Amino acid sequence: MSESPFITKKRFSAMTEEIVRTKKMSYIDAIVHLCEENKIEIEDSKKYINTIIKDKIESEAMDLNFLEKKNTLF
């Protein structure tokens, strides 16, 4: 496992949001991109992802039928 010592949860989350906005990627794809770019194992990325982005990834995964959809009001 090779990790960059300069990556923090706050920085990783900001970088993720920037990639989603500028490159029009999904959050899932942005995380994979950042992991490849920074030589971080995908499994290790969870410690860098904040709750807001986790919720967005969960929503994307449900939309793609990777996760079971929760009951919603809509």
N, CA, C, O and CB atoms as a CASP TS submission, in Angstrom:
PFRMAT TS
TARGET T0000
AUTHOR 0000-0000-0000
METHOD Language model
MODEL 1
PARENT N/A
ATOM      1  N   MET     1       0.848  -1.180   0.000  1.00  0.00           N
ATOM      2  CA  MET     1       0.000   0.000   0.000  1.00  0.00           C
ATOM      3  C   MET     1       0.886   1.234   0.000  1.00  0.00           C
ATOM      4  O   MET     1       1.713   1.414   0.894  1.00  0.00           O
ATOM      5  CB  MET     1      -0.961   0.003   1.219  1.00  0.00           C
ATOM      6  N   SER     2       0.716   2.069  -0.988  1.00  0.00           N
ATOM      7  CA  SER     2       1.479   3.298  -1.100  1.00  0.00           C
ATOM      8  C   SER     2       0.544   4.482  -0.954  1.00  0.00           C
ATOM      9  O   SER     2      -0.403   4.629  -1.727  1.00  0.00           O
ATOM     10  CB  SER     2       2.236   3.360  -2.438  1.00  0.00           C
ATOM     11  N   GLU     3       0.803   5.329   0.035  1.00  0.00           N
ATOM     12  CA  GLU     3      -0.061   6.471   0.265  1.00  0.00           C
ATOM     13  C   GLU     3       0.731   7.765   0.218  1.00  0.00           C
ATOM     14  O   GLU     3       1.876   7.829   0.666  1.00  0.00           O
ATOM     15  CB  GLU     3      -0.775   6.337   1.602  1.00  0.00           C
ATOM     16  N   SER     4       0.115   8.775  -0.322  1.00  0.00           N
ATOM     17  CA  SER     4       0.721  10.091  -0.324  1.00  0.00           C
ATOM     18  C   SER     4       0.560  10.708   1.057  1.00  0.00           C
ATOM     19  O   SER     4      -0.550  10.726   1.588  1.00  0.00           O
ATOM     20  CB  SER     4       0.092  10.993  -1.412  1.00  0.00           C
ATOM     21  N   PRO     5       1.625  11.212   1.651  1.00  0.00           N
ATOM     22  CA  PRO     5       1.513  11.805   2.983  1.00  0.00           C
ATOM     23  C   PRO     5       0.766  13.130   2.983  1.00  0.00           C
ATOM     24  O   PRO     5       0.446  13.656   4.049  1.00  0.00           O
ATOM     25  CB  PRO     5       2.882  12.005   3.569  1.00  0.00           C
ATOM     26  N   PHE     6       0.486  13.672   1.823  1.00  0.00           N
ATOM     27  CA  PHE     6      -0.169  14.970   1.727  1.00  0.00           C
ATOM     28  C   PHE     6      -1.681  14.866   1.555  1.00  0.00           C
ATOM     29  O   PHE     6      -2.372  15.883   1.495  1.00  0.00           O
ATOM     30  CB  PHE     6       0.413  15.745   0.582  1.00  0.00           C
ATOM     31  N   ILE     7      -2.189  13.654   1.475  1.00  0.00           N
ATOM     32  CA  ILE     7      -3.619  13.466   1.288  1.00  0.00           C
ATOM     33  C   ILE     7      -4.297  13.396   2.658  1.00  0.00           C
ATOM     34  O   ILE     7      -3.952  12.565   3.498  1.00  0.00           O
ATOM     35  CB  ILE     7      -3.906  12.181   0.457  1.00  0.00           C
ATOM     36  N   THR     8      -5.257  14.278   2.861  1.00  0.00           N
ATOM     37  CA  THR     8      -6.083  14.259   4.059  1.00  0.00           C
ATOM     38  C   THR     8      -7.527  14.074   3.621  1.00  0.00           C
ATOM     39  O   THR     8      -7.836  14.172   2.434  1.00  0.00           O
ATOM     40  CB  THR     8      -5.907  15.568   4.904  1.00  0.00           C
ATOM     41  N   LYS     9      -8.401  13.809   4.565  1.00  0.00           N
ATOM     42  CA  LYS     9      -9.819  13.641   4.238  1.00  0.00           C
ATOM     43  C   LYS     9     -10.367  14.913   3.592  1.00  0.00           C
ATOM     44  O   LYS     9     -11.097  14.848   2.604  1.00  0.00           O
ATOM     45  CB  LYS     9     -10.634  13.287   5.505  1.00  0.00           C
ATOM     46  N   LYS    10     -10.013  16.062   4.152  1.00  0.00           N
ATOM     47  CA  LYS    10     -10.503  17.337   3.629  1.00  0.00           C
ATOM     48  C   LYS    10      -9.983  17.585   2.211  1.00  0.00           C
ATOM     49  O   LYS    10     -10.745  17.995   1.334  1.00  0.00           O
ATOM     50  CB  LYS    10     -10.084  18.490   4.555  1.00  0.00           C
ATOM     51  N   ARG    11      -8.706  17.342   1.987  1.00  0.00           N
ATOM     52  CA  ARG    11      -8.104  17.569   0.666  1.00  0.00           C
ATOM     53  C   ARG    11      -8.654  16.584  -0.367  1.00  0.00           C
ATOM     54  O   ARG    11      -8.977  16.974  -1.489  1.00  0.00           O
ATOM     55  CB  ARG    11      -6.570  17.445   0.747  1.00  0.00           C
ATOM     56  N   PHE    12      -8.758  15.318   0.009  1.00  0.00           N
ATOM     57  CA  PHE    12      -9.264  14.297  -0.908  1.00  0.00           C
ATOM     58  C   PHE    12     -10.702  14.614  -1.311  1.00  0.00           C
ATOM     59  O   PHE    12     -11.070  14.486  -2.478  1.00  0.00           O
ATOM     60  CB  PHE    12      -9.183  12.896  -0.263  1.00  0.00           C
ATOM     61  N   SER    13     -11.508  15.026  -0.338  1.00  0.00           N
ATOM     62  CA  SER    13     -12.902  15.371  -0.624  1.00  0.00           C
ATOM     63  C   SER    13     -12.992  16.589  -1.539  1.00  0.00           C
ATOM     64  O   SER    13     -13.813  16.623  -2.456  1.00  0.00           O
ATOM     65  CB  SER    13     -13.665  15.636   0.680  1.00  0.00           C
ATOM     66  N   ALA    14     -12.156  17.576  -1.292  1.00  0.00           N
ATOM     67  CA  ALA    14     -12.146  18.767  -2.150  1.00  0.00           C
ATOM     68  C   ALA    14     -11.702  18.406  -3.564  1.00  0.00           C
ATOM     69  O   ALA    14     -12.269  18.898  -4.540  1.00  0.00           O
ATOM     70  CB  ALA    14     -11.218  19.851  -1.562  1.00  0.00           C
ATOM     71  N   MET    15     -10.701  17.557  -3.674  1.00  0.00           N
ATOM     72  CA  MET    15     -10.230  17.122  -4.989  1.00  0.00           C
ATOM     73  C   MET    15     -11.322  16.332  -5.718  1.00  0.00           C
ATOM     74  O   MET    15     -11.489  16.470  -6.930  1.00  0.00           O
ATOM     75  CB  MET    15      -8.953  16.265  -4.848  1.00  0.00           C
ATOM     76  N   THR    16     -12.050  15.516  -4.984  1.00  0.00           N
ATOM     77  CA  THR    16     -13.151  14.748  -5.573  1.00  0.00           C
ATOM     78  C   THR    16     -14.217  15.680  -6.129  1.00  0.00           C
ATOM     79  O   THR    16     -14.655  15.522  -7.268  1.00  0.00           O
ATOM     80  CB  THR    16     -13.768  13.798  -4.533  1.00  0.00           C
ATOM     81  N   GLU    17     -14.632  16.650  -5.323  1.00  0.00           N
ATOM     82  CA  GLU    17     -15.647  17.616  -5.763  1.00  0.00           C
ATOM     83  C   GLU    17     -15.174  18.388  -6.998  1.00  0.00           C
ATOM     84  O   GLU    17     -15.963  18.647  -7.908  1.00  0.00           O
ATOM     85  CB  GLU    17     -15.982  18.599  -4.623  1.00  0.00           C
ATOM     86  N   GLU    18     -13.909  18.749  -7.030  1.00  0.00           N
ATOM     87  CA  GLU    18     -13.345  19.489  -8.167  1.00  0.00           C
ATOM     88  C   GLU    18     -13.389  18.646  -9.445  1.00  0.00           C
ATOM     89  O   GLU    18     -13.754  19.143 -10.510  1.00  0.00           O
ATOM     90  CB  GLU    18     -11.891  19.916  -7.862  1.00  0.00           C
ATOM     91  N   ILE    19     -13.020  17.384  -9.333  1.00  0.00           N
ATOM     92  CA  ILE    19     -13.035  16.497 -10.503  1.00  0.00           C
ATOM     93  C   ILE    19     -14.465  16.294 -11.007  1.00  0.00           C
ATOM     94  O   ILE    19     -14.712  16.327 -12.213  1.00  0.00           O
ATOM     95  CB  ILE    19     -12.394  15.133 -10.157  1.00  0.00           C
ATOM     96  N   VAL    20     -15.400  16.086 -10.083  1.00  0.00           N
ATOM     97  CA  VAL    20     -16.798  15.909 -10.478  1.00  0.00           C
ATOM     98  C   VAL    20     -17.289  17.137 -11.232  1.00  0.00           C
ATOM     99  O   VAL    20     -17.973  17.018 -12.249  1.00  0.00           O
ATOM    100  CB  VAL    20     -17.688  15.645  -9.243  1.00  0.00           C
ATOM    101  N   ARG    21     -16.940  18.310 -10.733  1.00  0.00           N
ATOM    102  CA  ARG    21     -17.405  19.556 -11.339  1.00  0.00           C
ATOM    103  C   ARG    21     -16.711  19.838 -12.676  1.00  0.00           C
ATOM    104  O   ARG    21     -17.384  20.164 -13.654  1.00  0.00           O
ATOM    105  CB  ARG    21     -17.172  20.718 -10.381  1.00  0.00           C
ATOM    106  N   THR    22     -15.398  19.720 -12.736  1.00  0.00           N
ATOM    107  CA  THR    22     -14.661  20.128 -13.935  1.00  0.00           C
ATOM    108  C   THR    22     -14.646  19.069 -15.038  1.00  0.00           C
ATOM    109  O   THR    22     -14.689  19.401 -16.222  1.00  0.00           O
ATOM    110  CB  THR    22     -13.248  20.469 -13.561  1.00  0.00           C
ATOM    111  N   LYS    23     -14.586  17.800 -14.649  1.00  0.00           N
ATOM    112  CA  LYS    23     -14.487  16.740 -15.654  1.00  0.00           C
ATOM    113  C   LYS    23     -15.813  16.041 -15.908  1.00  0.00           C
ATOM    114  O   LYS    23     -15.894  15.099 -16.697  1.00  0.00           O
ATOM    115  CB  LYS    23     -13.461  15.725 -15.230  1.00  0.00           C
ATOM    116  N   LYS    24     -16.858  16.518 -15.223  1.00  0.00           N
ATOM    117  CA  LYS    24     -18.203  15.960 -15.404  1.00  0.00           C
ATOM    118  C   LYS    24     -18.224  14.448 -15.175  1.00  0.00           C
ATOM    119  O   LYS    24     -18.881  13.710 -15.908  1.00  0.00           O
ATOM    120  CB  LYS    24     -18.721  16.278 -16.810  1.00  0.00           C
ATOM    121  N   MET    25     -17.503  14.001 -14.154  1.00  0.00           N
ATOM    122  CA  MET    25     -17.468  12.585 -13.789  1.00  0.00           C
ATOM    123  C   MET    25     -18.450  12.323 -12.663  1.00  0.00           C
ATOM    124  O   MET    25     -18.852  13.239 -11.946  1.00  0.00           O
ATOM    125  CB  MET    25     -16.045  12.155 -13.376  1.00  0.00           C
ATOM    126  N   SER    26     -18.826  11.084 -12.516  1.00  0.00           N
ATOM    127  CA  SER    26     -19.617  10.688 -11.355  1.00  0.00           C
ATOM    128  C   SER    26     -18.677  10.665 -10.146  1.00  0.00           C
ATOM    129  O   SER    26     -17.456  10.680 -10.301  1.00  0.00           O
ATOM    130  CB  SER    26     -20.311   9.282 -11.577  1.00  0.00           C
ATOM    131  N   TYR    27     -19.251  10.629  -8.953  1.00  0.00           N
ATOM    132  CA  TYR    27     -18.418  10.566  -7.748  1.00  0.00           C
ATOM    133  C   TYR    27     -17.641   9.257  -7.697  1.00  0.00           C
ATOM    134  O   TYR    27     -16.486   9.227  -7.272  1.00  0.00           O
ATOM    135  CB  TYR    27     -19.282  10.718  -6.485  1.00  0.00           C
ATOM    136  N   ILE    28     -18.281   8.184  -8.130  1.00  0.00           N
ATOM    137  CA  ILE    28     -17.598   6.886  -8.142  1.00  0.00           C
ATOM    138  C   ILE    28     -16.379   6.943  -9.063  1.00  0.00           C
ATOM    139  O   ILE    28     -15.289   6.518  -8.679  1.00  0.00           O
ATOM    140  CB  ILE    28     -18.566   5.760  -8.594  1.00  0.00           C
ATOM    141  N   ASP    29     -16.561   7.465 -10.271  1.00  0.00           N
ATOM    142  CA  ASP    29     -15.455   7.565 -11.220  1.00  0.00           C
ATOM    143  C   ASP    29     -14.374   8.525 -10.724  1.00  0.00           C
ATOM    144  O   ASP    29     -13.185   8.284 -10.933  1.00  0.00           O
ATOM    145  CB  ASP    29     -15.971   8.022 -12.583  1.00  0.00           C
ATOM    146  N   ALA    30     -14.780   9.603 -10.073  1.00  0.00           N
ATOM    147  CA  ALA    30     -13.815  10.574  -9.554  1.00  0.00           C
ATOM    148  C   ALA    30     -12.938   9.941  -8.476  1.00  0.00           C
ATOM    149  O   ALA    30     -11.733  10.189  -8.435  1.00  0.00           O
ATOM    150  CB  ALA    30     -14.543  11.808  -8.990  1.00  0.00           C
ATOM    151  N   ILE    31     -13.531   9.131  -7.608  1.00  0.00           N
ATOM    152  CA  ILE    31     -12.764   8.455  -6.551  1.00  0.00           C
ATOM    153  C   ILE    31     -11.761   7.485  -7.179  1.00  0.00           C
ATOM    154  O   ILE    31     -10.599   7.441  -6.777  1.00  0.00           O
ATOM    155  CB  ILE    31     -13.716   7.698  -5.574  1.00  0.00           C
ATOM    156  N   VAL    32     -12.212   6.718  -8.156  1.00  0.00           N
ATOM    157  CA  VAL    32     -11.316   5.770  -8.838  1.00  0.00           C
ATOM    158  C   VAL    32     -10.175   6.535  -9.510  1.00  0.00           C
ATOM    159  O   VAL    32      -9.018   6.126  -9.421  1.00  0.00           O
ATOM    160  CB  VAL    32     -12.100   4.921  -9.892  1.00  0.00           C
ATOM    161  N   HIS    33     -10.493   7.627 -10.172  1.00  0.00           N
ATOM    162  CA  HIS    33      -9.488   8.460 -10.839  1.00  0.00           C
ATOM    163  C   HIS    33      -8.454   8.971  -9.833  1.00  0.00           C
ATOM    164  O   HIS    33      -7.250   8.880 -10.072  1.00  0.00           O
ATOM    165  CB  HIS    33     -10.162   9.646 -11.559  1.00  0.00           C
ATOM    166  N   LEU    34      -8.931   9.507  -8.711  1.00  0.00           N
ATOM    167  CA  LEU    34      -8.007  10.026  -7.697  1.00  0.00           C
ATOM    168  C   LEU    34      -7.133   8.924  -7.110  1.00  0.00           C
ATOM    169  O   LEU    34      -5.948   9.137  -6.853  1.00  0.00           O
ATOM    170  CB  LEU    34      -8.783  10.715  -6.581  1.00  0.00           C
ATOM    171  N   CYS    35      -7.711   7.760  -6.902  1.00  0.00           N
ATOM    172  CA  CYS    35      -6.931   6.643  -6.365  1.00  0.00           C
ATOM    173  C   CYS    35      -5.825   6.237  -7.336  1.00  0.00           C
ATOM    174  O   CYS    35      -4.687   6.005  -6.927  1.00  0.00           O
ATOM    175  CB  CYS    35      -7.844   5.442  -6.070  1.00  0.00           C
ATOM    176  N   GLU    36      -6.159   6.153  -8.601  1.00  0.00           N
ATOM    177  CA  GLU    36      -5.144   5.806  -9.604  1.00  0.00           C
ATOM    178  C   GLU    36      -4.069   6.878  -9.691  1.00  0.00           C
ATOM    179  O   GLU    36      -2.878   6.574  -9.758  1.00  0.00           O
ATOM    180  CB  GLU    36      -5.792   5.605 -10.978  1.00  0.00           C
ATOM    181  N   GLU    37      -4.500   8.137  -9.689  1.00  0.00           N
ATOM    182  CA  GLU    37      -3.573   9.262  -9.807  1.00  0.00           C
ATOM    183  C   GLU    37      -2.614   9.363  -8.614  1.00  0.00           C
ATOM    184  O   GLU    37      -1.456   9.749  -8.774  1.00  0.00           O
ATOM    185  CB  GLU    37      -4.354  10.555  -9.944  1.00  0.00           C
ATOM    186  N   ASN    38      -3.104   9.015  -7.423  1.00  0.00           N
ATOM    187  CA  ASN    38      -2.310   9.154  -6.207  1.00  0.00           C
ATOM    188  C   ASN    38      -1.783   7.831  -5.663  1.00  0.00           C
ATOM    189  O   ASN    38      -1.261   7.767  -4.549  1.00  0.00           O
ATOM    190  CB  ASN    38      -3.127   9.827  -5.156  1.00  0.00           C
ATOM    191  N   LYS    39      -1.928   6.769  -6.471  1.00  0.00           N
ATOM    192  CA  LYS    39      -1.444   5.444  -6.099  1.00  0.00           C
ATOM    193  C   LYS    39      -1.982   4.996  -4.740  1.00  0.00           C
ATOM    194  O   LYS    39      -1.240   4.539  -3.870  1.00  0.00           O
ATOM    195  CB  LYS    39       0.073   5.433  -6.081  1.00  0.00           C
ATOM    196  N   ILE    40      -3.308   5.146  -4.591  1.00  0.00           N
ATOM    197  CA  ILE    40      -4.010   4.719  -3.386  1.00  0.00           C
ATOM    198  C   ILE    40      -4.882   3.533  -3.775  1.00  0.00           C
ATOM    199  O   ILE    40      -5.577   3.575  -4.790  1.00  0.00           O
ATOM    200  CB  ILE    40      -4.867   5.888  -2.761  1.00  0.00           C
ATOM    201  N   GLU    41      -4.846   2.483  -2.973  1.00  0.00           N
ATOM    202  CA  GLU    41      -5.716   1.345  -3.220  1.00  0.00           C
ATOM    203  C   GLU    41      -7.165   1.788  -3.030  1.00  0.00           C
ATOM    204  O   GLU    41      -7.475   2.528  -2.096  1.00  0.00           O
ATOM    205  CB  GLU    41      -5.365   0.156  -2.277  1.00  0.00           C
ATOM    206  N   ILE    42      -8.043   1.339  -3.909  1.00  0.00           N
ATOM    207  CA  ILE    42      -9.458   1.711  -3.830  1.00  0.00           C
ATOM    208  C   ILE    42     -10.011   1.382  -2.435  1.00  0.00           C
ATOM    209  O   ILE    42     -10.765   2.167  -1.859  1.00  0.00           O
ATOM    210  CB  ILE    42     -10.281   0.974  -4.929  1.00  0.00           C
ATOM    211  N   GLU    43      -9.633   0.228  -1.906  1.00  0.00           N
ATOM    212  CA  GLU    43     -10.124  -0.194  -0.595  1.00  0.00           C
ATOM    213  C   GLU    43      -9.683   0.763   0.518  1.00  0.00           C
ATOM    214  O   GLU    43     -10.362   0.881   1.539  1.00  0.00           O
ATOM    215  CB  GLU    43      -9.636  -1.608  -0.287  1.00  0.00           C
ATOM    216  N   ASP    44      -8.565   1.438   0.327  1.00  0.00           N
ATOM    217  CA  ASP    44      -8.043   2.360   1.336  1.00  0.00           C
ATOM    218  C   ASP    44      -8.648   3.758   1.225  1.00  0.00           C
ATOM    219  O   ASP    44      -8.450   4.590   2.111  1.00  0.00           O
ATOM    220  CB  ASP    44      -6.537   2.449   1.218  1.00  0.00           C
ATOM    221  N   SER    45      -9.375   4.020   0.158  1.00  0.00           N
ATOM    222  CA  SER    45      -9.908   5.363  -0.055  1.00  0.00           C
ATOM    223  C   SER    45     -11.005   5.728   0.936  1.00  0.00           C
ATOM    224  O   SER    45     -11.280   6.911   1.137  1.00  0.00           O
ATOM    225  CB  SER    45     -10.439   5.485  -1.458  1.00  0.00           C
ATOM    226  N   LYS    46     -11.635   4.740   1.556  1.00  0.00           N
ATOM    227  CA  LYS    46     -12.754   5.034   2.449  1.00  0.00           C
ATOM    228  C   LYS    46     -12.359   5.933   3.613  1.00  0.00           C
ATOM    229  O   LYS    46     -13.194   6.681   4.122  1.00  0.00           O
ATOM    230  CB  LYS    46     -13.334   3.751   2.980  1.00  0.00           C
ATOM    231  N   LYS    47     -11.115   5.873   4.039  1.00  0.00           N
ATOM    232  CA  LYS    47     -10.702   6.733   5.153  1.00  0.00           C
ATOM    233  C   LYS    47     -10.521   8.194   4.734  1.00  0.00           C
ATOM    234  O   LYS    47     -10.376   9.070   5.586  1.00  0.00           O
ATOM    235  CB  LYS    47      -9.408   6.214   5.751  1.00  0.00           C
ATOM    236  N   TYR    48     -10.529   8.456   3.432  1.00  0.00           N
ATOM    237  CA  TYR    48     -10.366   9.821   2.918  1.00  0.00           C
ATOM    238  C   TYR    48     -11.688  10.463   2.490  1.00  0.00           C
ATOM    239  O   TYR    48     -11.721  11.647   2.155  1.00  0.00           O
ATOM    240  CB  TYR    48      -9.410   9.813   1.746  1.00  0.00           C
ATOM    241  N   ILE    49     -12.760   9.698   2.499  1.00  0.00           N
ATOM    242  CA  ILE    49     -14.030  10.189   1.964  1.00  0.00           C
ATOM    243  C   ILE    49     -14.925  10.676   3.098  1.00  0.00           C
ATOM    244  O   ILE    49     -15.190   9.939   4.048  1.00  0.00           O
ATOM    245  CB  ILE    49     -14.743   9.088   1.152  1.00  0.00           C
ATOM    246  N   ASN    50     -15.388  11.917   2.995  1.00  0.00           N
ATOM    247  CA  ASN    50     -16.251  12.460   4.049  1.00  0.00           C
ATOM    248  C   ASN    50     -17.685  11.955   3.887  1.00  0.00           C
ATOM    249  O   ASN    50     -18.025  11.338   2.877  1.00  0.00           O
ATOM    250  CB  ASN    50     -16.225  14.003   4.028  1.00  0.00           C
ATOM    251  N   THR    51     -18.512  12.223   4.884  1.00  0.00           N
ATOM    252  CA  THR    51     -19.882  11.728   4.921  1.00  0.00           C
ATOM    253  C   THR    51     -20.729  12.239   3.764  1.00  0.00           C
ATOM    254  O   THR    51     -21.551  11.499   3.224  1.00  0.00           O
ATOM    255  CB  THR    51     -20.525  12.112   6.221  1.00  0.00           C
ATOM    256  N   ILE    52     -20.538  13.482   3.385  1.00  0.00           N
ATOM    257  CA  ILE    52     -21.324  14.052   2.290  1.00  0.00           C
ATOM    258  C   ILE    52     -21.057  13.299   0.986  1.00  0.00           C
ATOM    259  O   ILE    52     -21.988  12.952   0.259  1.00  0.00           O
ATOM    260  CB  ILE    52     -21.001  15.552   2.118  1.00  0.00           C
ATOM    261  N   ILE    53     -19.793  13.054   0.700  1.00  0.00           N
ATOM    262  CA  ILE    53     -19.453  12.337  -0.532  1.00  0.00           C
ATOM    263  C   ILE    53     -19.889  10.875  -0.436  1.00  0.00           C
ATOM    264  O   ILE    53     -20.321  10.299  -1.434  1.00  0.00           O
ATOM    265  CB  ILE    53     -17.933  12.427  -0.812  1.00  0.00           C
ATOM    266  N   LYS    54     -19.784  10.267   0.743  1.00  0.00           N
ATOM    267  CA  LYS    54     -20.277   8.898   0.912  1.00  0.00           C
ATOM    268  C   LYS    54     -21.758   8.816   0.561  1.00  0.00           C
ATOM    269  O   LYS    54     -22.196   7.874  -0.100  1.00  0.00           O
ATOM    270  CB  LYS    54     -20.044   8.412   2.356  1.00  0.00           C
ATOM    271  N   ASP    55     -22.527   9.808   1.007  1.00  0.00           N
ATOM    272  CA  ASP    55     -23.963   9.833   0.697  1.00  0.00           C
ATOM    273  C   ASP    55     -24.201   9.984  -0.802  1.00  0.00           C
ATOM    274  O   ASP    55     -25.110   9.360  -1.351  1.00  0.00           O
ATOM    275  CB  ASP    55     -24.655  10.978   1.454  1.00  0.00           C
ATOM    276  N   LYS    56     -23.395  10.804  -1.465  1.00  0.00           N
ATOM    277  CA  LYS    56     -23.542  10.995  -2.909  1.00  0.00           C
ATOM    278  C   LYS    56     -23.174   9.717  -3.666  1.00  0.00           C
ATOM    279  O   LYS    56     -23.819   9.374  -4.657  1.00  0.00           O
ATOM    280  CB  LYS    56     -22.666  12.169  -3.388  1.00  0.00           C
ATOM    281  N   ILE    57     -22.150   9.024  -3.205  1.00  0.00           N
ATOM    282  CA  ILE    57     -21.747   7.755  -3.828  1.00  0.00           C
ATOM    283  C   ILE    57     -22.849   6.718  -3.626  1.00  0.00           C
ATOM    284  O   ILE    57     -23.168   5.959  -4.541  1.00  0.00           O
ATOM    285  CB  ILE    57     -20.397   7.244  -3.232  1.00  0.00           C
ATOM    286  N   GLU    58     -23.425   6.685  -2.436  1.00  0.00           N
ATOM    287  CA  GLU    58     -24.511   5.748  -2.156  1.00  0.00           C
ATOM    288  C   GLU    58     -25.706   6.019  -3.077  1.00  0.00           C
ATOM    289  O   GLU    58     -26.320   5.087  -3.597  1.00  0.00           O
ATOM    290  CB  GLU    58     -24.940   5.848  -0.674  1.00  0.00           C
ATOM    291  N   SER    59     -26.023   7.281  -3.271  1.00  0.00           N
ATOM    292  CA  SER    59     -27.125   7.652  -4.156  1.00  0.00           C
ATOM    293  C   SER    59     -26.841   7.219  -5.595  1.00  0.00           C
ATOM    294  O   SER    59     -27.714   6.670  -6.266  1.00  0.00           O
ATOM    295  CB  SER    59     -27.370   9.168  -4.098  1.00  0.00           C
ATOM    296  N   GLU    60     -25.616   7.467  -6.065  1.00  0.00           N
ATOM    297  CA  GLU    60     -25.228   7.029  -7.416  1.00  0.00           C
ATOM    298  C   GLU    60     -25.335   5.515  -7.542  1.00  0.00           C
ATOM    299  O   GLU    60     -25.837   5.003  -8.543  1.00  0.00           O
ATOM    300  CB  GLU    60     -23.789   7.487  -7.747  1.00  0.00           C
ATOM    301  N   ALA    61     -24.866   4.807  -6.534  1.00  0.00           N
ATOM    302  CA  ALA    61     -24.885   3.340  -6.566  1.00  0.00           C
ATOM    303  C   ALA    61     -26.319   2.818  -6.614  1.00  0.00           C
ATOM    304  O   ALA    61     -26.601   1.842  -7.310  1.00  0.00           O
ATOM    305  CB  ALA    61     -24.153   2.763  -5.339  1.00  0.00           C
ATOM    306  N   MET    62     -27.221   3.458  -5.882  1.00  0.00           N
ATOM    307  CA  MET    62     -28.630   3.048  -5.933  1.00  0.00           C
ATOM    308  C   MET    62     -29.221   3.330  -7.312  1.00  0.00           C
ATOM    309  O   MET    62     -29.973   2.514  -7.846  1.00  0.00           O
ATOM    310  CB  MET    62     -29.450   3.778  -4.844  1.00  0.00           C
ATOM    311  N   ASP    63     -28.884   4.480  -7.889  1.00  0.00           N
ATOM    312  CA  ASP    63     -29.381   4.814  -9.233  1.00  0.00           C
ATOM    313  C   ASP    63     -28.891   3.811 -10.274  1.00  0.00           C
ATOM    314  O   ASP    63     -29.587   3.529 -11.249  1.00  0.00           O
ATOM    315  CB  ASP    63     -28.940   6.230  -9.629  1.00  0.00           C
ATOM    316  N   LEU    64     -27.695   3.278 -10.061  1.00  0.00           N
ATOM    317  CA  LEU    64     -27.120   2.303 -10.995  1.00  0.00           C
ATOM    318  C   LEU    64     -27.475   0.860 -10.636  1.00  0.00           C
ATOM    319  O   LEU    64     -26.984  -0.089 -11.247  1.00  0.00           O
ATOM    320  CB  LEU    64     -25.611   2.457 -11.034  1.00  0.00           C
ATOM    321  N   ASN    65     -28.343   0.718  -9.626  1.00  0.00           N
ATOM    322  CA  ASN    65     -28.766  -0.601  -9.132  1.00  0.00           C
ATOM    323  C   ASN    65     -27.606  -1.430  -8.582  1.00  0.00           C
ATOM    324  O   ASN    65     -27.654  -2.660  -8.615  1.00  0.00           O
ATOM    325  CB  ASN    65     -29.451  -1.373 -10.244  1.00  0.00           C
ATOM    326  N   PHE    66     -26.574  -0.769  -8.082  1.00  0.00           N
ATOM    327  CA  PHE    66     -25.490  -1.469  -7.396  1.00  0.00           C
ATOM    328  C   PHE    66     -25.886  -1.752  -5.951  1.00  0.00           C
ATOM    329  O   PHE    66     -25.390  -2.697  -5.338  1.00  0.00           O
ATOM    330  CB  PHE    66     -24.183  -0.641  -7.448  1.00  0.00           C
ATOM    331  N   LEU    67     -26.785  -0.927  -5.408  1.00  0.00           N
ATOM    332  CA  LEU    67     -27.313  -1.091  -4.060  1.00  0.00           C
ATOM    333  C   LEU    67     -28.832  -1.107  -4.133  1.00  0.00           C
ATOM    334  O   LEU    67     -29.433  -0.547  -5.050  1.00  0.00           O
ATOM    335  CB  LEU    67     -26.813   0.039  -3.114  1.00  0.00           C
ATOM    336  N   GLU    68     -29.439  -1.761  -3.146  1.00  0.00           N
ATOM    337  CA  GLU    68     -30.899  -1.769  -3.080  1.00  0.00           C
ATOM    338  C   GLU    68     -31.389  -0.365  -2.736  1.00  0.00           C
ATOM    339  O   GLU    68     -30.836   0.306  -1.865  1.00  0.00           O
ATOM    340  CB  GLU    68     -31.408  -2.807  -2.031  1.00  0.00           C
ATOM    341  N   LYS    69     -32.430   0.060  -3.434  1.00  0.00           N
ATOM    342  CA  LYS    69     -32.983   1.394  -3.192  1.00  0.00           C
ATOM    343  C   LYS    69     -33.725   1.418  -1.872  1.00  0.00           C
ATOM    344  O   LYS    69     -34.419   0.467  -1.510  1.00  0.00           O
ATOM    345  CB  LYS    69     -33.918   1.817  -4.337  1.00  0.00           C
ATOM    346  N   LYS    70     -33.566   2.528  -1.158  1.00  0.00           N
ATOM    347  CA  LYS    70     -34.263   2.721   0.103  1.00  0.00           C
ATOM    348  C   LYS    70     -35.636   3.304  -0.173  1.00  0.00           C
ATOM    349  O   LYS    70     -35.877   3.858  -1.245  1.00  0.00           O
ATOM    350  CB  LYS    70     -33.458   3.637   1.051  1.00  0.00           C
ATOM    351  N   ASN    71     -36.523   3.182   0.781  1.00  0.00           N
ATOM    352  CA  ASN    71     -37.828   3.821   0.653  1.00  0.00           C
ATOM    353  C   ASN    71     -37.656   5.321   0.691  1.00  0.00           C
ATOM    354  O   ASN    71     -36.929   5.840   1.538  1.00  0.00           O
ATOM    355  CB  ASN    71     -38.790   3.355   1.764  1.00  0.00           C
ATOM    356  N   THR    72     -38.314   6.026  -0.211  1.00  0.00           N
ATOM    357  CA  THR    72     -38.242   7.472  -0.249  1.00  0.00           C
ATOM    358  C   THR    72     -39.646   8.053  -0.306  1.00  0.00           C
ATOM    359  O   THR    72     -40.615   7.330  -0.541  1.00  0.00           O
ATOM    360  CB  THR    72     -37.408   7.947  -1.447  1.00  0.00           C
ATOM    361  N   LEU    73     -39.750   9.326  -0.096  1.00  0.00           N
ATOM    362  CA  LEU    73     -41.045  10.000  -0.157  1.00  0.00           C
ATOM    363  C   LEU    73     -41.480  10.264  -1.591  1.00  0.00           C
ATOM    364  O   LEU    73     -42.658  10.525  -1.834  1.00  0.00           O
ATOM    365  CB  LEU    73     -40.993  11.307   0.611  1.00  0.00           C
ATOM    366  N   PHE    74     -40.573  10.203  -2.529  1.00  0.00           N
ATOM    367  CA  PHE    74     -40.877  10.540  -3.918  1.00  0.00           C
ATOM    368  C   PHE    74     -40.985   9.319  -4.777  1.00  0.00           C
ATOM    369  O   PHE    74     -41.238   9.429  -5.976  1.00  0.00           O
ATOM    370  CB  PHE    74     -39.835  11.456  -4.481  1.00  0.00           C
TER
END
